[in-house]
Amino acid sequence: MARSIIAVAAGWSWRRSRWVALAAATCAVVTGTPALAAVTAGPAPVVTRAALDPSLIAGRGASVGFVEQEAENAATNGTVIRPDRSAYTLPAEASGRRAVRLTAGQYVEFTLPGAANAITVRYSIPDAPGGGGITAPLDVSVNRGPKRTMILTSQYAWLYNQYPFTNDPTAGLLHPDWWITECSCVPAATTPFPSISKPFRPMHFYDEQRLLLGRTYRPGDRVRLTVPAGSGAAWTVIDLLDSELVGPPRRRAATANVLAFGADPTGRRDSAGAIDKAIAFARRAHLPVYLPPGTYQVNRHIVVDDITIEGAGSWYTIIKGREVPLDPPAPDGSVHTGVGFYGRDAAAGGSRNVHLSGFAIEGDVRERIDTDQVNGIGGAMSHSTIDGLYLRHTKVGMWFDGPMTNLRITDNVIVDQIADGINFHTGVTNSVVANNVIRNTGDDALAMWAEQTTNANNTFDHNTVQIPTLANGIAIYGGTDNTVSNNLVADPIREGSGIHAGSRFGAEPFAGHLWITNNTVVRAGTYELNWNIGLGAIWLYALDRSIDADIRVTGDHYLDSTYNAIMLVSEWSVKDLYSITGVNFKDVRIDGTGTSVVSARVAGSASFENVDARNVGAVGVNNCGSFHFTPAGSEFSLTDLGGNDGGGTTGPWLAPWELPNTITCDDRPPVVPPPPPSAW
């Protein structure tokens, strides 16, 4: 007889195991019987970070408690889908651009590299024919013992069409008056109206799900994922498995325990009011609020100010809610509300001294409506901390509208968002985002957007960003004295790239300095749909105004770039108005470019010192300047400060004949896929 699997460590009380069972049920639908002891060890596991040998990126990105294994490196009788970086394809949105496709009866089997009692599976299954998603089973067994069943869903995946996208695969063009690459035309202005295939531009294919295994397994034990006979999914794609040894739930005494105020840990009743009561009591009594293990239904914002809220750990305490329509819309334009913890509006003074830690927030956002405030964390929070949260299925993981100051965001996991991962918007200062993992966002994974009021003295440090399906891994839109350091960014898909600095979206000017230091960007340099060209792994863009701040790019590594490693560009309509000047690149390593090391499509200047490159697919510098092609040369000049070595098939990447401003413009050079990166 089927029964639920309870994650119980030796010596835990019945009461503790009961709470863990509640939490486990929210991580996945699980049936079966407890696993047996390990049998024979499996083959040696292949451990990666962002689908790379970890030695290539040592010291960069987040330090995490889980271990990543790519499905294509595991044992399988399924099909490894071929590498492909073309947008709107399953391999393009897979980590490392490869995954394993399974049909009924097929499996992929991972050998555990370390002790583990929990796994996360990143996967894709088909959409329903009319959109809206399906569910399908995936059997999980360890050492081929008894099976548990995870119920996968595509209800939060599969977007289509033009921005802001739709869930309907049969929809016609959302903006027929926009130019599109597919016909190189404006359809509404074209006679006859061009034939546009449907579904149009499918994207955002993947989701992920967590599972507590019920006991601790040893290194060498084998976790097998099998698509059972009778699965309603025509195929199941497995991208990767993260394995982890999760500690027991954290217990807190001397707190305002939400259970004492009527919160329901089974998730059957709405607990928002009970949590509000616990917060009010805790503020009067100067106590933290404690959320014990369980699932708590919350379908609106919890407003927080001068309060500490702690869960038992993000695997055990889950705040979960539905998206709720608003009629009439809210004053801010929202037509829905949903689960989220929000500081007070900055216009009302914002919130201070907020400390959130140790729980998960799982939303119900399936479409992108930019006016909706359905983010996991929002509002304005000064002198506050956010630590150890797991955020999934909200619109944006964390979106802050300043002015506000001194916020620290650390050790969080943000996945499967419709839009951004974290965005500092308008007047955020002296704040840090460090040691977070952001995977599968629908827009910039990490952004500072200095709209109307500048952002200043902020740092994005030691974060891991994987697979933003649109836009950039890390984007800085204006601001003063900001830093991007020691991050790992992998696999952006389209209309953006790894690291971006842009004067756009009404942002305040870049001022003071922008330091971009010791980051690694891999498999970036994406295709820009609107321009029909490839971008750089790092790209600077002058659209609203010139960029002339002190921008220093030091110690970065750009690995396996699809097109260029470095791009500086302006919009065609403003190319004679704005420039990018004085950018300095120093101690940079470039291993593999599909085209050039530097692509300059703007007036301005940059200097290069100790920039080493190899496996370069085209001329080292593709210098178009502002496209006037006068006898005086390009409007963009390069300064060689020495130590710039290496190149590719055309010779040294920064050859004397290219300096200072030789026109080498090839608008769309052929792409030469580079070999995989290796130790320098």
C-alpha positions in Angstrom: 0.0 0.0 0.0 1.4 3.4 -0.9 2.3 5.8 1.9 4.1 9.1 2.2 7.8 9.1 2.6 8.9 10.9 5.8 12.4 12.5 6.0 13.4 11.3 9.5 17.0 11.3 10.7 18.0 8.7 13.4 17.0 9.9 16.8 14.3 12.4 15.7 11.1 12.3 17.7 7.7 11.4 16.2 6.7 15.0 16.5 9.6 16.2 14.4 9.1 13.6 11.8 5.5 14.6 11.4 6.5 18.2 10.7 9.1 17.0 8.2 6.5 14.9 6.4 4.4 18.1 5.9 7.4 19.9 4.4 8.3 16.9 2.2 4.8 16.8 0.7 5.3 20.4 -0.5 8.6 19.6 -2.3 7.1 16.9 -4.4 4.2 14.5 -4.6 5.8 11.3 -3.2 4.5 7.8 -3.0 6.1 4.5 -2.3 7.9 2.8 0.6 11.1 3.7 2.4 14.3 3.1 0.5 16.5 0.1 1.2 20.2 0.2 2.1 22.8 0.9 -0.6 23.9 -1.9 -2.9 26.8 -1.8 -5.2 28.5 1.5 -6.0 27.8 3.1 -9.4 30.3 4.5 -11.8 32.3 7.6 -10.8 30.1 10.7 -10.9 30.9 13.7 -13.0 30.5 16.9 -10.8 30.2 20.2 -12.6 29.4 23.9 -11.8 27.4 25.5 -14.6 28.2 22.5 -16.7 32.0 23.2 -16.4 34.9 21.5 -14.7 34.8 23.2 -11.3 38.6 23.8 -11.5 38.0 26.3 -14.3 35.9 28.6 -12.1 37.5 28.1 -8.7 36.7 31.0 -6.3 33.9 32.4 -8.5 30.2 32.2 -8.1 28.2 31.1 -5.0 29.5 28.6 -2.4 26.6 26.2 -2.0 25.6 23.1 -0.1 24.5 21.1 -3.2 26.4 19.3 -5.9 25.5 19.7 -9.6 25.5 16.8 -12.0 24.5 17.2 -15.7 22.2 14.5 -17.1 24.2 14.1 -20.2 27.2 12.9 -18.1 25.0 10.3 -16.2 24.1 6.7 -17.2 21.0 6.6 -19.4 19.1 4.6 -22.1 17.5 7.9 -23.3 18.8 10.3 -25.9 21.3 13.1 -25.3 19.9 16.1 -27.1 22.5 17.8 -29.2 24.1 21.1 -28.3 22.3 24.0 -29.7 22.4 27.7 -28.8 19.5 28.8 -31.1 16.7 30.5 -29.1 13.4 28.7 -28.8 15.0 25.2 -28.6 15.2 22.8 -25.6 19.0 22.4 -25.7 19.5 26.2 -25.8 17.7 26.5 -22.4 19.5 23.5 -20.9 22.5 24.0 -18.6 25.6 23.5 -20.8 23.2 23.4 -23.8 22.7 19.7 -23.5 20.2 17.4 -21.7 18.7 13.9 -21.9 15.3 13.2 -23.5 13.3 10.2 -22.0 10.2 8.4 -23.2 8.2 5.9 -21.3 10.4 3.2 -19.7 13.6 5.2 -20.1 15.8 6.4 -17.3 18.8 8.5 -16.4 20.9 7.4 -13.4 23.2 9.6 -11.3 25.9 8.3 -8.9 26.0 10.4 -5.8 29.3 12.1 -5.3 28.7 12.7 -1.6 26.2 11.9 1.2 22.7 13.2 0.3 19.2 13.1 1.6 17.6 15.6 -0.9 17.6 16.2 -4.6 16.5 18.9 -7.0 15.6 17.8 -10.6 15.6 20.4 -13.4 13.3 19.1 -16.2 11.0 20.0 -19.1 7.7 18.3 -20.2 5.4 19.4 -23.0 2.8 22.0 -22.8 -0.9 21.2 -23.2 -2.0 21.6 -26.9 -4.0 24.8 -26.0 -1.5 26.0 -23.4 -1.8 25.9 -19.6 0.5 23.0 -19.0 0.2 19.3 -18.0 1.3 17.1 -15.2 3.3 13.9 -15.6 4.9 11.3 -13.2 8.6 10.7 -12.8 9.7 7.7 -10.7 12.6 8.1 -8.3 14.5 5.1 -6.9 17.8 4.7 -5.1 20.0 1.7 -5.9 17.0 0.4 -7.9 15.0 0.0 -4.7 11.4 1.0 -4.1 10.1 3.8 -6.2 8.7 7.2 -5.2 6.8 9.3 -7.7 7.4 13.0 -8.3 4.6 14.8 -10.2 6.1 17.1 -12.7 4.3 20.1 -14.2 4.6 22.4 -17.1 2.0 24.8 -15.8 4.7 27.4 -14.9 6.7 27.0 -18.1 6.0 27.5 -21.9 5.7 31.1 -22.8 5.1 32.2 -26.4 5.1 35.1 -28.8 6.4 38.7 -28.4 6.9 40.6 -25.2 5.2 40.5 -22.7 4.4 37.0 -24.0 1.4 34.7 -23.7 0.5 31.2 -22.5 -1.5 30.5 -25.7 0.5 28.6 -28.3 -2.2 29.3 -30.9 -2.1 33.1 -30.6 -1.4 35.4 -33.5 1.3 38.1 -33.2 0.8 40.2 -30.1 2.4 43.2 -32.0 2.0 42.9 -35.7 3.2 46.5 -36.0 6.7 45.5 -34.7 9.5 44.5 -37.0 10.3 40.8 -36.7 13.4 38.8 -37.8 11.4 35.9 -39.1 10.2 37.8 -42.2 12.5 40.8 -42.0 9.4 42.9 -42.1 6.7 44.7 -40.2 3.9 42.2 -40.7 1.1 44.8 -40.4 2.7 46.9 -43.1 3.3 44.0 -45.5 1.0 42.8 -48.3 0.2 40.0 -48.3 0.4 39.5 -44.6 3.3 37.1 -44.0 2.7 33.5 -42.9 3.9 33.2 -39.3 4.3 29.7 -37.9 2.7 28.8 -34.6 3.5 28.4 -31.9 5.5 31.6 -32.4 8.8 31.8 -30.4 8.2 29.2 -27.7 10.5 29.7 -24.7 10.9 29.2 -20.9 10.6 25.4 -21.2 12.1 24.2 -17.9 11.1 24.0 -14.3 12.6 22.3 -11.3 11.3 20.3 -8.3 12.8 19.3 -4.9 12.5 16.1 -3.0 13.5 14.9 0.4 14.6 11.3 0.0 13.6 10.1 3.5 17.1 9.1 4.7 20.7 9.8 4.0 22.4 8.0 1.2 26.1 7.4 0.8 28.6 8.4 -1.9 28.4 5.9 -4.7 24.7 5.3 -4.3 22.7 5.6 -7.5 19.6 7.8 -8.0 17.6 6.7 -11.0 14.9 8.9 -12.6 12.5 6.8 -14.8 9.5 7.8 -16.9 6.9 5.2 -16.0 4.7 3.5 -18.5 1.5 5.3 -19.1 3.0 8.8 -18.6 0.9 11.5 -20.1 3.9 13.3 -21.3 5.1 12.4 -24.8 8.7 13.1 -23.6 10.5 14.2 -20.4 13.8 16.1 -20.7 16.1 15.9 -17.7 18.7 18.7 -17.5 20.5 18.2 -14.2 20.3 16.9 -10.7 21.5 18.7 -7.6 22.1 16.5 -4.6 22.4 17.9 -1.0 22.7 16.8 2.6 20.0 18.9 4.3 20.3 19.4 8.0 17.4 18.9 10.4 14.8 21.7 10.9 15.9 24.6 13.0 14.0 25.0 16.2 13.6 28.3 18.0 12.3 29.0 21.6 11.4 32.4 22.9 9.6 33.4 19.7 6.2 34.4 18.5 5.4 31.0 17.0 2.7 31.4 14.3 1.0 28.2 15.4 0.0 30.0 18.6 -1.9 32.6 16.5 -3.8 30.1 14.4 -1.6 29.4 11.4 -2.3 26.1 9.7 0.9 24.1 8.8 -1.1 21.7 6.5 -1.7 24.5 4.0 -5.5 23.8 3.9 -6.5 27.1 5.5 -5.2 30.6 4.8 -2.6 31.6 7.3 -2.0 35.3 6.3 -4.1 36.7 9.2 -2.4 34.5 11.7 1.0 35.5 10.5 0.0 39.2 10.7 -1.1 38.6 14.4 2.2 36.9 15.2 4.1 39.9 13.7 2.0 42.4 15.7 2.6 40.5 18.9 6.3 40.0 18.2 6.9 43.7 17.6 5.2 44.6 21.0 7.2 41.9 22.8 10.5 42.5 20.9 10.6 38.8 19.8 11.3 37.2 16.4 8.5 35.4 14.6 9.0 31.7 14.1 7.5 29.7 11.2 7.8 25.9 12.2 8.0 23.2 9.5 4.9 23.0 7.4 3.2 24.6 4.4 1.4 27.8 5.1 -1.2 29.1 2.6 -0.8 32.9 2.0 -2.5 34.6 -1.0 -1.6 38.2 -0.5 1.3 40.4 0.7 2.6 40.1 4.3 3.7 43.7 5.1 6.9 43.7 7.2 8.6 46.5 9.2 11.0 46.3 12.2 10.6 42.5 12.5 12.6 39.3 12.3 10.9 36.3 10.7 12.7 32.9 10.8 11.7 29.6 9.3 12.9 26.1 10.1 14.9 26.1 6.8 13.8 26.5 3.2 13.3 22.7 2.8 10.9 22.6 5.7 9.0 25.9 6.0 7.1 26.7 2.8 4.9 29.8 2.3 2.7 29.0 -0.7 -0.1 30.8 -2.3 -2.4 31.3 -5.3 -2.5 34.3 -7.6 -5.7 36.2 -6.9 -7.5 38.6 -9.3 -8.2 42.1 -8.1 -11.4 43.8 -9.1 -11.0 46.8 -9.3 -7.2 46.9 -9.9 -5.0 48.2 -7.1 -3.9 51.9 -7.2 -0.4 50.8 -8.4 -2.1 49.1 -11.4 -1.9 45.5 -10.2 -4.6 43.3 -11.5 -3.5 40.4 -9.3 -2.0 39.9 -5.9 -0.3 36.8 -4.4 2.1 35.5 -1.8 5.0 37.8 -1.0 6.7 39.6 1.9 6.8 43.4 1.2 8.3 46.4 2.9 6.3 49.5 3.1 6.4 51.8 0.0 9.3 54.2 -0.1 6.7 57.0 -0.4 5.4 56.0 3.0 8.8 55.9 4.5 9.8 52.4 3.6 10.6 49.7 6.1 13.6 49.3 8.4 15.2 46.5 10.4 13.5 43.6 8.6 15.3 40.2 8.8 13.9 37.3 6.8 15.5 33.9 6.8 15.0 30.1 6.5 11.9 29.6 4.5 10.6 29.1 1.0 8.1 31.2 -1.0 6.3 29.4 -3.8 4.0 31.5 -5.9 1.5 30.8 -8.7 2.5 33.2 -11.4 2.0 31.8 -14.9 2.0 34.9 -17.1 3.9 38.2 -17.2 1.9 41.3 -16.3 4.4 44.0 -15.5 2.0 46.1 -13.4 1.3 43.2 -11.1 3.0 43.2 -7.7 3.3 39.4 -7.4 7.0 39.2 -6.4 8.4 37.0 -3.7 9.9 40.0 -1.8 9.1 43.6 -2.6 8.8 47.2 -1.4 11.5 49.2 0.3 13.7 47.7 3.1 16.6 49.6 4.7 19.1 48.3 7.2 17.7 44.8 6.6 18.8 41.3 5.7 17.3 38.4 3.6 19.1 35.1 4.0 18.6 31.5 3.2 15.3 31.7 1.3 14.1 29.6 -1.7 11.9 31.5 -4.1 10.0 29.9 -7.0 7.1 30.7 -9.3 6.8 34.3 -8.5 7.0 37.1 -11.1 10.3 38.5 -9.7 12.2 36.9 -6.9 13.0 40.2 -5.2 12.2 43.7 -6.6 13.0 46.7 -4.5 11.7 50.2 -5.2 13.8 52.8 -3.4 15.0 55.1 -2.1 16.4 52.7 0.5 19.8 51.7 1.9 21.9 49.0 3.6 20.1 45.8 2.5 22.1 42.5 2.5 20.8 39.6 0.4 22.8 36.4 1.0 22.6 32.7 0.5 19.3 32.5 -1.3 18.1 30.3 -4.2 15.8 32.0 -6.8 14.5 29.8 -9.6 11.8 29.6 -12.3 10.8 33.3 -12.3 8.6 34.9 -15.0 10.8 38.0 -15.0 13.9 39.2 -13.0 15.7 37.4 -10.2 16.7 40.4 -8.1 16.3 44.1 -9.1 17.5 47.2 -7.3 15.2 49.8 -8.8 15.5 53.6 -8.1 17.7 54.9 -5.3 19.0 51.8 -3.7 22.3 52.5 -2.0 25.0 50.7 0.1 23.5 47.3 -0.5 25.0 43.9 -1.2 23.8 40.8 -3.1 26.2 37.9 -2.3 26.4 34.2 -2.6 23.0 33.6 -4.2 22.0 31.2 -6.9 19.6 32.4 -9.6 18.5 30.0 -12.3 15.9 30.1 -15.1 14.7 33.7 -14.9 12.6 35.3 -17.6 14.5 38.6 -17.6 17.7 40.0 -16.0 18.8 37.6 -13.2 20.5 40.4 -11.3 19.9 44.1 -12.1 20.6 47.6 -10.8 18.2 50.0 -12.5 18.8 53.7 -11.5 15.6 55.1 -12.9 14.8 58.7 -11.7 17.1 58.4 -8.6 20.6 56.9 -8.9 21.7 53.7 -7.3 25.1 54.0 -5.5 27.7 52.0 -3.7 26.0 48.6 -4.3 27.8 45.3 -4.9 26.8 42.0 -6.6 29.5 39.5 -5.4 30.0 35.8 -5.6 26.6 34.9 -7.1 25.9 32.1 -9.6 23.5 33.0 -12.4 22.4 30.3 -14.8 20.1 30.3 -17.9 18.2 33.6 -18.0 15.9 32.9 -20.9 15.7 36.6 -21.9 18.0 39.5 -21.3 21.1 39.4 -19.1 22.8 37.5 -16.4 23.9 40.7 -14.6 22.7 44.2 -15.8 23.7 47.6 -14.6 21.5 50.5 -15.8 23.3 53.7 -14.8 24.3 54.5 -11.2 27.4 55.6 -9.2 30.3 53.7 -7.7 28.8 50.2 -8.1 30.7 46.8 -8.2 30.1 43.5 -9.9 32.7 41.0 -8.6 33.5 37.3 -8.4 30.3 36.1 -10.1 29.7 33.1 -12.3 27.2 33.7 -15.2 26.3 30.9 -17.6 24.1 30.3 -20.6 22.0 33.4 -21.4 19.7 32.7 -24.3 18.7 35.8 -26.3 18.6 39.6 -26.4 21.1 40.0 -23.6 24.3 38.4 -22.4 26.4 37.6 -19.4 27.3 41.1 -18.0 25.7 44.3 -19.4 26.1 48.0 -18.6 23.6 50.2 -20.5 22.4 53.8 -20.5 18.8 52.8 -21.3 15.4 52.5 -19.8 15.5 56.1 -18.5 18.3 55.4 -16.1 20.4 58.1 -14.5 23.9 58.5 -15.9 26.9 56.3 -15.0 29.0 58.4 -12.6 32.0 57.8 -10.4 33.2 54.2 -11.2 31.8 50.9 -12.2 34.1 48.1 -11.3 33.6 44.7 -13.0 36.1 42.4 -11.4 37.0 38.7 -11.4 33.8 37.4 -13.0 33.5 34.3 -15.2 31.0 34.3 -18.0 30.5 31.1 -20.0 28.6 30.2 -23.2 27.4 33.8 -23.5 27.5 36.4 -26.3 23.9 35.8 -27.5 21.9 36.6 -30.6 20.1 39.9 -30.5 16.8 39.3 -32.2 16.0 42.9 -33.1 19.5 43.8 -34.5 20.1 40.4 -36.1 23.6 40.3 -34.8 25.6 38.5 -32.0 26.4 40.3 -28.7 29.4 40.0 -26.5 29.8 38.0 -23.3 30.1 41.5 -21.8 28.4 44.4 -23.6 28.2 48.1 -23.1 25.3 50.0 -24.7 24.8 53.7 -25.2 21.2 54.4 -26.0 19.9 57.2 -23.8 23.2 59.1 -23.4 26.9 58.7 -23.6 28.8 56.4 -21.2 32.0 58.2 -19.9 32.3 57.0 -16.2 35.4 55.2 -14.9 34.6 51.7 -16.0 37.2 49.1 -15.3 36.9 45.5 -16.3 39.6 43.6 -14.4 40.3 39.9 -14.0 37.2 38.6 -15.9 37.2 35.3 -17.8 35.0 34.9 -20.9 34.8 31.3 -21.9 33.3 29.7 -25.0 31.5 32.9 -26.2 29.0 32.2 -28.9 29.8 35.5 -30.8 32.1 38.2 -29.3 33.8 38.3 -25.9 33.5 42.1 -25.6 31.0 44.4 -27.4 30.6 48.2 -27.2 27.6 49.5 -29.2 25.1 52.3 -29.7 21.7 52.3 -31.3 21.8 53.2 -35.0 19.4 56.1 -34.5 21.8 57.8 -31.9 25.2 56.6 -33.2 26.2 60.2 -34.0 25.0 61.6 -30.7 26.4 59.2 -28.0 29.7 57.5 -27.4 31.4 55.1 -24.9 34.8 56.4 -23.8 37.6 55.5 -21.5 36.8 51.8 -20.7 39.7 49.9 -19.4 40.2 46.1 -19.7 43.0 44.5 -17.7 44.1 41.0 -16.8 41.2 39.4 -18.8 41.3 35.9 -20.2 39.3 34.9 -23.2 39.0 31.2 -24.2 37.0 30.8 -27.3 34.9 33.2 -29.4 32.7 32.4 -32.3 33.7 35.7 -33.9 35.9 38.5 -32.5 37.5 39.4 -29.2 36.2 43.0 -29.5 33.3 44.3 -31.5 33.0 48.1 -31.6 29.8 49.6 -33.1 30.0 53.0 -31.4 32.2 56.0 -31.3 34.6 56.2 -28.4 37.7 54.5 -26.9 39.0 51.7 -24.7 42.3 50.5 -23.4 43.6 46.9 -23.1 46.3 45.5 -20.8 47.2 41.9 -20.3 44.2 40.7 -22.2 45.0 37.1 -23.3 42.9 35.3 -25.9 42.9 32.0 -27.7 40.6 30.1 -30.0 39.4 33.3 -31.6 37.0 32.6 -34.5 37.5 35.8 -36.6 39.6 39.0 -36.7 40.5 40.0 -33.2 38.9 43.4 -33.4 35.8 44.0 -35.5 35.8 47.8 -35.6 32.9 49.5 -37.2 32.9 52.7 -35.1 29.8 54.7 -36.0 29.7 53.4 -39.5 30.9 56.4 -41.5 34.0 54.7 -42.8 36.0 57.8 -43.4 39.7 57.9 -44.5 40.6 58.9 -40.9 39.5 55.5 -39.8 36.9 54.3 -37.3 35.4 56.6 -34.7 36.4 54.0 -32.0 40.0 53.8 -31.0 41.9 51.1 -29.0 45.0 51.7 -26.9 47.4 48.8 -26.3 48.9 49.1 -22.8 51.0 45.9 -23.3 50.8 42.3 -22.5 47.9 41.5 -24.9 48.7 38.0 -26.2 47.2 35.2 -28.2 44.6 35.1 -30.9 43.2 32.7 -33.5 43.2 31.8 -37.1 43.9 35.4 -38.2 46.9 35.9 -36.0 47.3 38.0 -32.8 44.0 39.3 -31.6 45.3 42.9 -31.0 47.8 43.3 -33.9 49.7 46.6 -34.5 47.9 47.0 -37.9 44.5 47.2 -36.0 45.6 50.2 -33.9 44.5 52.7 -33.0 41.3 52.7 -35.2 41.6 50.6 -38.3 38.3 49.9 -39.9 37.8 46.1 -39.9 34.0 46.1 -40.0 32.2 42.9 -40.9 28.6 43.4 -40.0 27.8 39.8 -39.5 30.9 37.6 -39.7 30.6 33.9 -39.9 30.6 32.0 -36.6 33.3 29.5 -35.9 32.3 27.4 -32.8 35.2 27.3 -30.4 36.5 24.2 -28.6 35.4 23.6 -25.0 37.4 25.8 -22.5 40.3 24.2 -20.7 42.9 25.0 -18.1 44.9 28.1 -19.0 
